[in-house]
Amino acid sequence: MAVTIKTPEQIDILREAGRIHARILNELELLVQPGISARELDRIAEEKVRGAGAEPSFLGYRPDRHTPAYPATLCVSINEVVVHGIPTDDMIIQNGDIVSIDLGLKYQGMFTDSARTIIVGNVSRETSQLVYDTREALARGIAVARPGNTVGDIGYAVESFNNGRYGNVRELAGHGVGLAVHEDPYVPNYGKPGKGIELKPGMVLAIEPMFNLGTSDVIFHDDGYTVTTADNQASAHVEHTILITDGEPEILTES
């Protein structure tokens, strides 16, 4: 799908979708506690999304005709799972986990996407720092998402902040969003300043750094979705849907 410039009417819908999205993630984050299952989080998420007059955009999504439909509302990725963890009843959140909850939402025909990694109880200092630094990398990427800059500027901001301290996942990336779950452009977490597609007002992007404590290498599992670190060390993943404006970027999925 080509890069699209959203109309003022579409942007208004996306703003409301983003507000709903942020509120639901805030409510879910409070529930990410020892003893709750990933499947229960998913059940609650679907209930909240539908209760807000929206639809879960990941549920039933197929990235291609060879991959089975995604069976849940949330992706719940614990510790070494980088992204796209399929929530089940036997995935029980434990003290010392880090948990990424990734939600896709469709509201009045428009799509938003956001994820956050939550620290559960007591974790090691290096794991805690991984989460904080991944959040900061997202902020750095968003800060340069201005008209006249490029996708390469976003990737460079994320990669240069990492500066080799963590594995920076290269096989997965952010993307355009708004009219579909995934649109062009591809927004990797590495790049060169001034390279790639130029950012223009009205573009809507999902920016999503993924940093690993160890290697940047990942394993794609046979279920078609789950991605884990190759060395089983922890991974953090954060994401916002943002709007390119005439000036400062606007974070749509922030409360």
C-alpha positions in Angstrom: 0.0 0.0 0.0 1.4 3.4 -1.0 2.1 6.1 1.5 -1.1 8.1 2.2 -1.7 11.6 3.4 -4.7 11.6 5.8 -7.5 14.2 5.3 -8.5 16.5 8.2 -11.6 14.4 8.7 -9.6 11.2 8.9 -7.2 12.9 11.3 -10.0 13.9 13.6 -11.1 10.2 13.7 -7.6 9.1 14.4 -7.3 11.6 17.3 -10.4 10.1 18.9 -9.2 6.6 18.2 -5.9 7.4 19.8 -7.6 8.8 22.9 -9.6 5.5 23.2 -6.4 3.5 22.6 -4.4 5.3 25.3 -7.2 4.9 27.8 -7.5 1.2 27.3 -3.8 0.6 27.5 -3.7 2.6 30.7 -6.4 0.5 32.2 -4.8 -2.8 31.0 -1.4 -1.7 32.4 -2.9 -1.6 35.9 -4.0 -5.2 35.5 -0.5 -6.5 34.5 0.2 -8.1 37.9 1.6 -11.4 39.1 -1.0 -14.2 38.7 -3.1 -12.8 35.8 -2.9 -14.8 32.6 -2.2 -13.3 29.2 -5.5 -14.8 28.0 -7.4 -13.0 30.7 -5.7 -9.7 29.7 -6.8 -10.4 26.1 -10.4 -11.1 27.1 -10.6 -7.8 29.1 -8.9 -5.9 26.2 -11.5 -7.1 23.7 -14.3 -6.2 26.0 -12.9 -2.7 26.6 -12.3 -2.1 22.8 -15.8 -3.2 21.8 -17.3 -1.3 24.8 -15.7 1.9 23.4 -17.4 1.4 20.0 -14.2 0.3 18.3 -12.9 -3.1 17.0 -9.8 -5.0 17.7 -7.8 -4.8 14.5 -5.4 -7.6 15.2 -8.1 -10.2 15.8 -8.5 -12.2 12.6 -5.7 -10.2 10.9 -3.6 -12.1 8.3 -0.4 -10.5 7.1 -0.5 -12.8 4.0 -2.5 -15.7 2.6 0.0 -18.2 4.0 -0.3 -17.2 7.6 -3.2 -18.2 9.8 -5.5 -15.4 11.2 -4.2 -13.9 14.4 -6.4 -15.3 17.2 -6.5 -12.5 19.8 -7.0 -8.8 20.4 -3.6 -8.3 22.1 -0.1 -9.4 21.5 1.3 -10.3 24.9 5.1 -10.7 24.8 6.9 -11.8 28.0 10.6 -11.5 28.7 12.5 -13.1 25.7 9.5 -12.7 23.4 10.2 -9.7 21.3 6.7 -9.2 19.7 3.5 -10.9 18.6 3.2 -13.3 21.6 -0.2 -15.1 21.3 -2.0 -14.9 24.7 -3.0 -18.2 26.3 -4.3 -19.4 29.6 -1.0 -20.9 30.7 1.0 -17.7 30.1 0.8 -16.5 33.7 2.5 -13.2 34.6 5.1 -13.5 37.3 7.0 -11.2 39.6 10.2 -10.2 37.8 8.7 -10.3 34.3 8.7 -7.6 31.7 5.5 -7.7 29.6 4.8 -6.0 26.3 1.1 -5.4 25.5 0.5 -4.4 21.9 -3.0 -3.4 20.8 -4.3 -2.6 17.4 -7.6 -0.7 17.2 -10.1 0.2 14.4 -12.4 3.1 15.0 -14.8 4.4 12.4 -12.7 2.8 9.7 -9.4 4.2 10.9 -6.5 2.3 12.6 -4.2 3.1 15.4 -1.4 0.9 16.9 0.4 1.2 20.3 2.5 -0.9 22.6 4.2 -0.6 26.0 6.5 -2.8 28.0 5.6 -3.0 31.7 7.9 -4.0 34.6 6.2 -6.4 36.9 7.5 -6.4 40.5 11.3 -6.7 41.0 13.5 -7.0 38.0 17.3 -6.7 37.6 18.8 -3.2 37.2 19.9 -4.0 33.7 16.4 -5.2 32.7 14.8 -2.1 34.2 17.3 0.1 32.3 16.5 -1.8 29.1 12.9 -0.8 29.4 13.6 2.8 30.2 16.1 3.1 27.4 13.7 1.6 24.8 11.1 4.2 25.9 13.6 7.0 25.5 14.6 5.7 22.1 11.0 5.9 21.0 10.9 9.5 22.3 14.1 10.3 20.3 12.6 8.8 17.1 9.4 10.7 17.5 11.2 14.0 18.2 12.7 14.0 14.7 9.5 13.0 12.9 9.1 16.4 11.3 8.3 17.5 7.8 11.3 17.6 5.6 13.1 15.0 7.6 13.0 11.4 6.5 12.4 7.8 7.7 16.1 7.5 7.8 16.3 10.3 10.4 13.9 8.4 12.7 15.9 5.2 12.4 19.2 7.0 13.0 17.8 8.7 16.1 16.8 5.3 17.6 20.0 3.6 16.5 22.4 6.3 17.7 20.7 6.5 21.1 21.1 2.7 21.4 24.8 3.2 20.5 25.5 -0.6 20.6 24.4 -1.0 24.2 21.6 -3.4 23.3 20.6 -5.7 20.4 18.6 -3.5 18.0 16.2 -5.8 16.2 16.5 -5.2 12.4 14.1 -7.8 11.0 11.1 -5.9 12.4 10.1 -2.3 12.1 7.5 0.4 12.4 5.2 1.3 9.6 2.6 3.6 8.2 -0.9 3.2 9.7 -4.3 4.8 9.6 -6.2 3.4 6.6 -5.0 -0.2 7.3 -3.2 -2.1 10.1 0.1 -1.8 8.1 0.8 0.7 5.4 3.9 2.1 3.7 6.4 3.5 4.6 8.5 0.9 6.4 10.1 2.6 9.4 13.1 0.6 10.6 14.9 1.4 13.9 18.2 2.1 12.1 19.1 4.3 9.2 21.1 7.2 7.8 20.1 10.9 8.2 18.4 12.3 5.1 17.8 8.9 3.5 14.5 7.2 2.7 11.0 8.6 2.3 10.5 12.3 3.2 8.1 13.0 5.9 5.1 15.2 5.0 2.2 16.7 7.0 -0.7 14.3 7.2 1.4 11.1 7.2 0.6 8.8 10.2 3.3 6.4 11.4 3.7 3.7 14.0 7.2 4.0 15.4 8.3 1.0 17.5 11.8 0.4 18.8 12.7 -3.2 20.0 15.8 -3.5 22.1 17.3 -6.8 23.4 19.6 -7.2 26.4 21.8 -9.5 24.3 22.0 -10.2 20.6 19.9 -8.4 18.0 19.2 -11.8 16.4 15.7 -13.1 16.6 13.8 -16.4 15.9 10.5 -16.5 14.0 8.4 -19.3 15.3 6.2 -21.8 13.4 2.9 -20.3 14.6 3.6 -17.4 12.2 3.7 -14.7 14.8 5.8 -15.3 17.9 9.3 -13.8 17.7 11.9 -14.4 20.4 15.5 -13.3 21.0 18.0 -15.9 19.7 19.8 -16.0 23.1 16.6 -16.0 25.3 17.6 -12.8 26.9 14.9 -10.1 27.6 13.5 -7.8 25.0 11.5 -4.5 25.3 9.1 -3.1 22.8 7.3 0.2 22.8 5.2 1.9 20.1 3.1 5.0 19.4 1.0 6.1 16.5 2.0 9.7 15.6 0.9 12.3 13.1 3.3 14.4 11.1 2.2 18.0 11.3 3.6 21.3 10.0 5.7 21.4 13.1 6.0 19.2 16.2 4.9 15.6 15.8 1.6 14.8 17.5 1.4 11.6 19.5 -2.1 10.2 18.9 -1.9 7.3 21.3 -0.8 9.2 24.4 -3.2 10.1 27.1 
